Amino acid sequence: MKSFGFTIFEPVGIRTDYPLVDLEKKQVTARIFYKDKLLMTVLVDLRSNHIQKEGNLSEVAHLTTPDGMKIVDEEREISIIKSQAEFFIENRISNPTEHEEQLIKNQLRK
């Protein structure tokens, strides 16, 4: 018996950016927006293993998938940001936006 499925990706208006990556201090700042409104800023300090956040995601806590699953979980979002911070520091990426744009350009050339 074969089974198959599909996923529909539908934007909900949440985005994260990384305006500051300090390779020397090993600190990364991330911001989470909902429909262009800043909801939360997270500072990850990998040297001291400390995470500082300002704001929260309560405004988007009501967002769910059609089958009722929560779309946004604050702990999960912070965990993702910490993982991204580790990736940026380990790979010496000081400008994530520029890095992403370069990856896209390289893929388009193939």
Order of alpha helices (4+ residues) and beta strands (2+ residues): beta-beta-beta-beta-alpha-alpha
